[in-house]
Amino acid sequence: MALDSAKKSEIVAKFAKKENDTGSTEVQIALLTARIQELTSHLQDNPKDFSSRLGLLKIVSRRKKLMKYLKDKDYDRYTKIVSELGLRDR
């Protein structure tokens, strides 16, 4: 279920602040969002895959914590990433 390296490098290149930036909050949120979308489509095809469902819930929780951190730290960067990824803002 992991992202392939081409898609991962594309996401990193799009959201990185500088070259070789893989640890910034925006990059992490974007990578988690891609994994969430992939797992969601997998679970639509395989509704009884409970281990993947638990993994999805963990990933969603991790993204939620990162988004809360970014919202508290720098609201402008938060609104930018939310609009680019098409996420809902509560």
Secondary structure, DSSP 8 states (H G I E B T S, - for coil): ----HHHHHHHHHHH-SSTT--SSHHHHHHHHHHHHHHHHHHHHH-TT-HHHHHHHHHHHHHHHHHHHHHHHH-HHHHHHHHHHHT----
